[in-house]
Amino acid sequence: MAGDKSHTGWSGGDPDDFTSMTLIRTSLAMRRVFVATLAPFDLPPHHFSVLMHLVEQPGLSQADLARVVLATPQSVGELLRVMEHKGLVERTAPAGRGLPSAVYASKAGRDILDAVTPHVKAAFAPEALGLDEATYRRLNVDLHAVLEALGP
């Protein structure tokens, strides 16, 4: 009923004690830093992620790449078309009928990734996030556990 003051606040308790909401808020804040760090290089975050994975696992298929960057194959297909047009990735022809093409970071893609990586690492270093090294490492382990629990 309008004006009823008998219940105030969120029924879930203190929002600052809701870990999932804290994680979402942290994700949004980190994304802002990530975007700002990559902006001088004209590199969107998804392009960074794709290049990073292609350097680590050259020759991924579009479907496999979609799984590791947590996107749909269709959205990765469009992303790869843009990145291919910019000269950041290369695709090989399928090895046979019905087989996927392999995707690789181009030399230009590797070069931009190498140029931006020190800036990204500095932006997200433990001290930049207000953490000590041990807490930073533990946070990474805990976040991987959350990702594993939530699945692909």
Steps between C-alpha positions, in 0.01 A plus 500: 500500500629847410665685785540183713817557705484172693753339265797699378795395291560200282346173622830324422687683774792736465587526127869535592484149649364353172821364346353449154394865479845608619653286226273655237581852620871414500470361149343823377770712666776280358344517154519881513871479583553237229325709234697812601830309496436356153352817348833664400572187296154498335454147630164397647506255795357214294779542244759483779340182634487335158862588425617381840332162451621463141859566606466239773311249281574569132264344250183493709176456312234769522291273726792426733590868512140582591519257793819650643385862467151415634311616190278346236657363181290749302628802694857371475450458125413869466784596735746300289377664179573842650836389636593338169410822318731691742777247434508370858410137425532255214288198417618198309275317258338191649711185466205322344131516434302553818808585706542837670758755398781572743549852637838655578622834630675683216836671546312831541274335758797366694673837479204693643450237770868528596475880505190515720581215741733700731231768534230243579723321751581832671134605512406175673810439712431409863603844626276672244208302639592563864604139563813326618651228280364207705145638503524572127604140424228361729238720333599359162464142630159582652377670182603197292300281739194723443546481122533121520185472713299716263615300198533616141 
